[in-house]
Amino acid sequence: MKTLTIILTDGPYISEYAEIACRIARAALKKHQVNIFLYLDAVHIPKEGQAPAFFANVGDLFRGLARDGARIEACPRCANARGYHEAEGVCEDYLPGIKITSLYNLAQMLQEADRVVALSR
């Protein structure tokens, strides 16, 4: 099975990149494995309890992707710097299925990817 890796760096409501990544990932999941790596401010995307008034709730979109088989991981240095802490890969502030792992996992995702999409400013 081919693999698509998506790298995000923007926070959830700074740009539409998170929503664009969700659309790409949703379409790709029909035929491919999908990896998503959250870096810099993108580590805010899976925060539990977000309720935006005028935007799509990207946390819910990412929860659905994780539930449907996408591998979604966040950079630990970026997450810790922004107040998210994990115990054995699980962050109590994050939605289920999304983990804080290791920057080395990004290298692994890139190595196993057939295609890479980076959404960043």
PyMOL commands that set and color helices and strands:
alter all, ss='L'
color gray80, all
select helices_A, chain A and resi 17-28+40-44+58-67+76-81+103-112
alter helices_A, ss='H'
color red, helices_A
select strands_A, chain A and resi 3-8+33-38+71-74+98-100+115-119
alter strands_A, ss='S'
color yellow, strands_A
deselect
rebuild
show_as cartoon
